[in-house]
């Protein structure tokens, strides 16, 4: 009985502590999974996932499927093992579309043990935000809702109003029966609007103020026509610039490559997304929890929308050819009579994307940062110096205009940036 109880207790502790399974060799259990994580992310993560198939098979429980000596040989040089005619190596190579695995002769047995220690770690449970639970209970059935409280207050106010009306009516009847005058009749004076109309000075001042208020309000309203500053539509696939451009530091022009050479920055092809998301089918549990708590977004579900649009089959790691168009909603839209060239600003002018689009790397939902009005553009041309270093095209004209304006640095305005024909033609 004692041995049986001890066995069950030990098993329960192992389960609670998230230990390795019984199949994991001792050399792997005693290895350094932290170092293994670094090696895995730098060498293996491009093709493998721990708990899901990718370009290569899922690696979790690989020590249960293969012998350690075989794993050492395969990881160091898989092609050599295949050429030797090893049946397991040949079968694995054929099963995974004959995709060659890189050789890693620099890895010793200790390094491989560390990697295996990391991939054999039990799958972590989804992170549950305990702090958000009380708030959810307060909003749900755990307490009295705001609507019920407001409804009760409305009923109380209605009852008080009825009571006051009845009391007032009763007092008026009592006064009438006893011959008590309720209110004394006062001589009627001149209505205030008549007195106001007869005072010409007040009428003049009122008319002037009314006209100024109408002019000010009308001007403000008309100046907002076509200005969509702050516009942030909900896109068919949620895309977080905060994660991509901020946390992962993906350069803007990696996706918007047309901005270097074209008038338009262009909408990135979904193939650009799939360059990374062939391997990234899920975000980190911490990122997933943050998205659901802070923004109400399921990032993993959004990645599945991308797969559906591109026809990517995660089980076979291949495209099915069944694609669907994504109806992106345009955010920045200049009038047809205004000419703007991205390449002129990005490549020649070397203007940062954030100058016009704001701190994109902090946006969870992309929005229009600048008003994009004519006045805004002109002010930028007046304040922005031309960068001529290393650009022989500007050397002569810069020298002549510097003498003309008696300045060391020329602005875009002094280079003709205020001419009507530059933007309207």
C-alpha positions as CSV (number, residue, x, y, z in Angstrom):
1,X,0.0,0.0,0.0
2,X,2.8,2.4,0.9
3,X,4.7,1.7,-2.4
4,X,1.4,2.1,-4.4
5,X,0.6,5.4,-2.7
6,X,4.2,6.7,-3.2
7,X,4.0,5.8,-6.9
8,X,0.7,7.7,-7.5
9,X,2.0,10.7,-5.5
10,X,5.2,10.9,-7.5
11,X,3.2,10.5,-10.8
12,X,0.9,13.4,-9.7
13,X,3.8,15.6,-8.8
14,X,5.4,15.0,-12.2
15,X,2.2,15.8,-14.0
16,X,1.7,19.1,-11.9
17,X,5.3,20.1,-12.5
18,X,5.0,19.5,-16.3
19,X,8.0,17.1,-16.4
20,X,9.2,15.0,-19.3
21,X,7.5,11.8,-20.3
22,X,8.9,8.4,-19.4
23,X,10.2,7.9,-23.0
24,X,12.7,10.8,-22.8
25,X,16.3,9.5,-22.3
26,X,18.2,10.6,-19.2
27,X,20.8,12.5,-21.2
28,X,18.0,14.7,-22.6
29,X,16.2,15.2,-19.2
30,X,19.5,16.5,-17.7
31,X,20.3,18.8,-20.7
32,X,19.9,22.6,-20.7
33,X,16.6,23.4,-22.4
34,X,17.3,27.2,-22.3
35,X,20.4,26.7,-24.5
36,X,18.4,24.3,-26.5
37,X,15.8,27.0,-27.2
38,X,18.4,29.4,-28.5
39,X,19.8,26.7,-30.8
40,X,16.4,25.7,-32.0
41,X,15.3,29.2,-32.8
42,X,18.5,30.0,-34.7
43,X,18.9,26.7,-36.6
44,X,15.6,24.7,-36.6
45,X,12.6,27.0,-36.3
46,X,12.7,27.9,-40.0
47,X,11.5,24.4,-41.0
48,X,10.3,22.7,-37.8
49,X,7.8,23.3,-35.0
50,X,7.6,21.5,-31.7
51,X,4.0,20.5,-31.7
52,X,2.9,20.9,-35.3
53,X,4.1,19.8,-38.7
54,X,5.7,22.4,-40.9
55,X,8.2,22.0,-43.7
56,X,9.4,19.1,-41.6
57,X,7.6,17.0,-39.0
58,X,6.7,18.0,-35.5
59,X,9.7,17.3,-33.2
60,X,7.9,16.7,-29.9
61,X,8.3,13.1,-28.9
62,X,11.0,12.5,-31.5
63,X,13.1,10.7,-28.9
64,X,10.2,8.2,-28.5
65,X,10.2,7.6,-32.3
66,X,13.9,7.4,-32.9
67,X,17.0,6.1,-31.2
68,X,19.4,8.7,-29.8
69,X,22.4,7.4,-31.9
70,X,20.3,7.7,-35.0
71,X,19.2,11.2,-34.1
72,X,22.9,12.3,-33.6
73,X,23.8,11.1,-37.1
74,X,20.7,12.5,-38.8
75,X,21.0,16.0,-37.3
76,X,24.7,16.3,-38.0
77,X,24.4,15.2,-41.7
78,X,21.1,13.8,-42.9
79,X,22.2,13.5,-46.5
80,X,25.1,11.2,-45.6
81,X,22.7,9.0,-43.6
82,X,20.3,8.8,-46.6
83,X,23.1,7.9,-49.0
84,X,24.2,5.1,-46.7
85,X,20.9,3.5,-47.4
86,X,19.5,3.7,-43.8
87,X,15.9,2.6,-44.1
88,X,14.5,5.1,-41.6
89,X,16.4,8.0,-43.2
90,X,15.2,7.1,-46.7
91,X,11.6,6.7,-45.6
92,X,11.6,10.0,-43.8
93,X,13.2,11.7,-46.9
94,X,10.6,10.2,-49.2
95,X,7.7,11.0,-46.8
96,X,8.6,14.7,-46.6
97,X,8.8,15.4,-50.4
98,X,12.5,14.9,-50.5
99,X,13.2,18.2,-48.9
100,X,16.8,18.2,-47.9
101,X,17.7,19.1,-44.3
102,X,20.7,21.3,-43.6
103,X,23.8,19.6,-42.2
104,X,25.0,20.8,-38.8
105,X,28.5,19.4,-38.3
106,X,29.2,22.1,-35.7
107,X,26.7,20.6,-33.3
108,X,28.1,18.2,-30.7
109,X,26.1,15.6,-28.8
110,X,25.7,18.1,-25.9
111,X,24.2,20.7,-28.2
112,X,21.8,18.1,-29.7
113,X,20.7,17.0,-26.3
114,X,20.0,20.6,-25.4
115,X,17.8,21.0,-28.5
116,X,16.0,17.8,-27.7
117,X,15.4,18.9,-24.1
118,X,13.7,21.9,-25.5
119,X,11.5,20.2,-28.1
120,X,10.5,17.4,-25.6
121,X,9.1,19.9,-23.1
122,X,5.3,19.4,-22.5
123,X,3.1,21.7,-24.5
124,X,2.3,24.7,-22.4
125,X,-1.3,25.3,-21.4
126,X,-3.1,28.4,-22.8
127,X,-2.5,31.5,-20.7
128,X,-5.7,32.5,-18.8
129,X,-5.9,36.1,-17.6
130,X,-7.0,35.7,-14.0
131,X,-7.2,39.4,-13.5
132,X,-9.8,39.8,-16.2
133,X,-12.1,37.3,-14.6
134,X,-13.6,39.6,-11.9
135,X,-14.2,42.2,-14.5
136,X,-16.0,39.7,-16.7
137,X,-18.1,38.6,-13.7
138,X,-19.0,42.1,-13.0
139,X,-20.1,42.7,-16.6
140,X,-21.9,39.3,-16.7
141,X,-24.1,37.5,-14.3
142,X,-21.8,37.9,-11.2
143,X,-23.5,41.2,-10.1
144,X,-26.3,43.6,-10.8
145,X,-25.9,45.0,-14.3
146,X,-25.9,48.7,-15.0
147,X,-29.1,48.4,-17.1
148,X,-31.0,47.1,-14.1
149,X,-29.7,49.9,-11.8
150,X,-30.7,52.6,-14.3
151,X,-34.1,50.9,-14.8
152,X,-34.8,51.0,-11.1
153,X,-33.8,54.6,-10.8
154,X,-36.1,55.5,-13.7
155,X,-39.0,53.7,-11.9
156,X,-38.3,55.6,-8.7
157,X,-38.2,59.0,-10.4
158,X,-41.4,58.2,-12.2
159,X,-43.1,57.3,-8.9
160,X,-41.8,60.5,-7.2
161,X,-43.2,62.5,-10.1
162,X,-46.6,61.0,-9.8
163,X,-46.6,61.5,-6.0
164,X,-45.7,65.2,-6.4
165,X,-48.4,65.7,-9.0
166,X,-51.0,64.1,-6.7
167,X,-49.9,66.2,-3.7
168,X,-49.9,69.4,-5.7
169,X,-53.4,68.6,-7.0
170,X,-54.7,67.8,-3.5
171,X,-53.3,71.0,-2.0
172,X,-54.9,73.1,-4.8
173,X,-58.3,71.5,-4.1
174,X,-57.9,72.1,-0.4
175,X,-57.1,75.8,-1.0
176,X,-60.0,76.2,-3.3
177,X,-62.5,74.8,-0.8
178,X,-61.3,77.1,1.9
179,X,-61.2,80.2,-0.2
180,X,-57.4,80.6,0.0
181,X,-55.9,82.3,-3.1
182,X,-53.2,80.0,-4.6
183,X,-51.2,82.7,-6.4
184,X,-51.6,86.5,-6.5
185,X,-52.5,88.1,-9.8
186,X,-49.7,90.4,-10.9
187,X,-49.9,93.0,-13.6
188,X,-48.6,91.6,-16.8
189,X,-45.5,93.4,-18.1
190,X,-44.1,93.7,-21.6
191,X,-42.8,90.3,-23.0
192,X,-39.1,90.1,-23.0
193,X,-38.9,89.4,-26.7
194,X,-40.9,92.5,-27.4
195,X,-38.5,94.6,-25.3
196,X,-35.5,93.0,-27.1
197,X,-37.0,93.7,-30.5
198,X,-37.5,97.4,-29.6
199,X,-33.8,97.8,-28.6
200,X,-32.0,98.4,-31.9
201,X,-28.5,98.1,-30.3
202,X,-29.2,94.7,-28.9
203,X,-30.7,93.5,-32.2
204,X,-27.6,94.8,-34.1
205,X,-25.1,93.1,-31.7
206,X,-27.1,89.8,-31.8
207,X,-27.2,89.8,-35.6
208,X,-23.5,90.4,-35.8
209,X,-22.7,87.6,-33.4
210,X,-25.1,85.3,-35.2
211,X,-23.4,86.0,-38.6
212,X,-19.9,85.4,-37.1
213,X,-21.0,82.1,-35.5
214,X,-22.6,80.9,-38.7
215,X,-19.5,81.9,-40.7
216,X,-17.1,80.2,-38.2
217,X,-19.2,77.0,-38.1
218,X,-19.7,76.9,-41.8
219,X,-16.0,77.4,-42.5
220,X,-15.0,74.7,-40.0
221,X,-17.5,72.3,-41.5
222,X,-16.4,73.0,-45.1
223,X,-12.7,72.6,-44.2
224,X,-13.4,69.1,-42.9
225,X,-15.0,67.9,-46.2
226,X,-12.7,65.2,-47.6
227,X,-10.3,65.3,-44.6
228,X,-10.3,61.8,-43.1
229,X,-7.6,62.2,-40.4
230,X,-8.0,59.5,-37.9
231,X,-9.9,57.2,-40.2
232,X,-9.2,53.6,-39.1
233,X,-11.5,51.0,-40.8
234,X,-11.8,47.4,-39.8
235,X,-10.0,45.3,-42.4
236,X,-11.2,41.8,-43.5
237,X,-8.0,40.4,-42.0
238,X,-6.7,42.0,-38.9
239,X,-3.1,43.1,-39.4
240,X,-1.1,44.5,-36.4
241,X,1.6,46.9,-37.4
242,X,2.5,47.0,-33.7
243,X,3.6,43.4,-33.9
244,X,5.1,43.3,-37.4
245,X,6.8,46.7,-37.6
246,X,7.2,47.3,-33.9
247,X,8.1,44.1,-32.0
248,X,9.5,42.2,-35.0
249,X,11.0,45.3,-36.6
250,X,10.1,44.3,-40.2
251,X,11.1,47.2,-42.4
252,X,8.2,49.1,-44.0
253,X,9.5,48.6,-47.6
254,X,9.8,44.9,-47.2
255,X,6.0,44.7,-47.6
256,X,5.4,48.0,-49.4
257,X,8.3,47.5,-51.9
258,X,6.6,49.6,-54.6
259,X,7.2,52.7,-52.5
260,X,10.9,52.7,-53.6
261,X,10.3,52.8,-57.4
262,X,6.6,53.7,-58.0
263,X,4.1,56.4,-57.5
264,X,2.1,54.1,-55.3
265,X,3.3,52.2,-52.2
266,X,1.2,49.3,-53.3
267,X,-0.9,46.6,-51.4
268,X,1.5,43.8,-50.5
269,X,0.7,40.5,-52.1
270,X,-0.4,37.7,-49.8
271,X,2.6,35.8,-51.0
272,X,4.7,38.3,-49.1
273,X,2.8,37.4,-45.9
274,X,3.3,33.7,-46.6
275,X,7.1,34.1,-46.8
276,X,6.9,34.0,-43.0
277,X,3.5,32.5,-42.2
278,X,4.2,29.2,-44.0
279,X,6.0,28.6,-40.7
280,X,4.2,30.9,-38.3
281,X,0.7,29.3,-37.9
282,X,0.3,30.4,-34.3
283,X,1.6,33.3,-32.2
284,X,3.2,32.9,-28.8
285,X,0.7,32.2,-26.0
286,X,1.6,35.5,-24.3
287,X,0.9,37.4,-27.6
288,X,-2.4,35.6,-28.1
289,X,-3.5,36.4,-24.5
290,X,-2.5,40.0,-24.9
291,X,-4.4,40.4,-28.2
292,X,-7.6,38.9,-26.7
293,X,-7.4,41.0,-23.6
294,X,-6.3,44.4,-24.9
295,X,-7.7,44.4,-28.5
296,X,-10.3,41.6,-28.6
297,X,-8.4,39.9,-31.4
298,X,-7.7,36.2,-31.9
299,X,-4.4,36.4,-33.8
300,X,-4.4,32.7,-34.6
301,X,-7.9,33.0,-36.2
302,X,-6.6,35.9,-38.4
303,X,-3.7,33.7,-39.6
304,X,-6.3,31.1,-40.6
305,X,-8.1,33.7,-42.7
306,X,-4.8,34.3,-44.5
307,X,-4.5,30.5,-45.2
308,X,-8.0,30.4,-46.5
309,X,-7.4,33.3,-48.8
310,X,-4.1,31.9,-50.2
311,X,-5.3,28.3,-50.3
312,X,-2.6,27.0,-47.9
313,X,-3.2,23.5,-46.6
314,X,-1.3,23.2,-43.2
315,X,-1.7,19.4,-43.2
316,X,0.2,18.9,-46.5
317,X,2.2,22.2,-46.3
318,X,1.2,23.1,-49.9
319,X,-1.0,25.4,-51.8
320,X,-4.3,23.9,-53.0
321,X,-4.9,26.5,-55.7
322,X,-8.3,27.5,-54.2
323,X,-7.7,31.2,-53.5
324,X,-10.1,33.9,-52.4
325,X,-9.5,37.7,-52.9
326,X,-9.1,39.8,-49.8
327,X,-11.2,43.0,-50.0
328,X,-8.9,45.5,-48.3
329,X,-10.3,48.8,-47.4
330,X,-8.3,51.8,-48.6
331,X,-7.3,54.3,-45.9
332,X,-5.2,57.0,-47.6
333,X,-6.9,58.4,-50.7
334,X,-5.8,61.7,-52.3
335,X,-8.1,63.5,-54.8
336,X,-7.5,62.6,-58.5
337,X,-6.3,66.2,-59.2
338,X,-3.4,65.9,-56.7
339,X,-0.2,64.2,-57.8
340,X,1.9,62.4,-55.3
341,X,4.9,60.1,-56.0
342,X,6.1,57.8,-53.3
343,X,9.5,57.1,-54.9
344,X,10.2,60.8,-55.2
345,X,9.8,61.2,-51.5
346,X,11.0,57.8,-50.2
347,X,14.0,57.2,-52.5
348,X,15.1,60.6,-53.7
349,X,13.9,62.7,-50.7
350,X,14.8,60.0,-48.1
351,X,11.7,60.9,-46.1
352,X,10.8,58.5,-43.3
353,X,7.5,56.7,-43.6
354,X,6.5,57.9,-40.2
355,X,6.6,61.6,-41.4
356,X,3.3,61.1,-43.2
357,X,2.0,57.9,-41.7
358,X,2.8,58.5,-38.0
359,X,4.3,56.0,-35.6
360,X,3.0,53.0,-37.5
361,X,5.1,50.7,-35.4
362,X,2.8,51.5,-32.4
363,X,-0.5,51.0,-34.3
364,X,-2.6,47.9,-33.6
365,X,-5.1,49.1,-36.2
366,X,-3.7,51.3,-39.1
367,X,-5.2,54.7,-39.4
368,X,-4.7,57.9,-41.3
369,X,-2.3,59.9,-39.2
370,X,-2.0,63.2,-41.2
371,X,-4.8,65.4,-42.6
372,X,-3.1,65.2,-46.1
373,X,-4.5,68.7,-46.9
374,X,-2.8,71.1,-49.3
375,X,-1.8,73.3,-46.4
376,X,-0.2,70.4,-44.6
377,X,1.8,69.4,-47.7
378,X,3.0,73.0,-48.4
379,X,4.1,73.5,-44.8
380,X,6.2,70.3,-45.1
381,X,7.8,71.6,-48.3
382,X,8.7,74.9,-46.6
383,X,10.3,73.1,-43.6
384,X,12.0,70.1,-45.2
385,X,15.6,70.6,-46.4
386,X,16.7,68.9,-49.6
387,X,19.3,66.1,-49.0
388,X,21.9,66.5,-51.7
389,X,24.8,64.5,-50.3
390,X,26.0,62.0,-52.8
391,X,23.5,63.1,-55.4
392,X,25.3,64.7,-58.3
393,X,22.1,65.6,-60.0
394,X,21.4,68.4,-57.4
395,X,25.0,69.7,-57.0
396,X,24.9,72.4,-59.7
397,X,21.3,73.6,-59.1
398,X,21.9,73.5,-55.3
399,X,24.9,75.8,-55.7
400,X,23.1,78.3,-57.9
401,X,19.9,78.4,-55.8
402,X,21.9,78.7,-52.6
403,X,23.5,81.9,-53.9
404,X,20.1,83.1,-55.1
405,X,18.4,82.7,-51.7
406,X,21.6,83.2,-49.7
407,X,21.2,80.0,-47.6
408,X,23.3,77.0,-46.9
409,X,20.4,74.5,-47.0
410,X,17.6,74.6,-49.6
411,X,14.1,73.6,-48.7
412,X,11.7,71.8,-51.0
413,X,9.8,75.0,-51.5
414,X,13.0,76.8,-52.7
415,X,13.5,74.0,-55.2
416,X,10.1,74.6,-56.7
417,X,8.0,72.7,-54.2
418,X,5.3,75.5,-54.1
419,X,4.7,75.6,-57.8
420,X,1.2,74.7,-58.7
421,X,2.3,72.4,-61.6
422,X,4.3,70.2,-59.2
423,X,1.2,68.6,-57.8
424,X,-1.6,69.8,-60.1
425,X,-1.2,69.3,-63.9
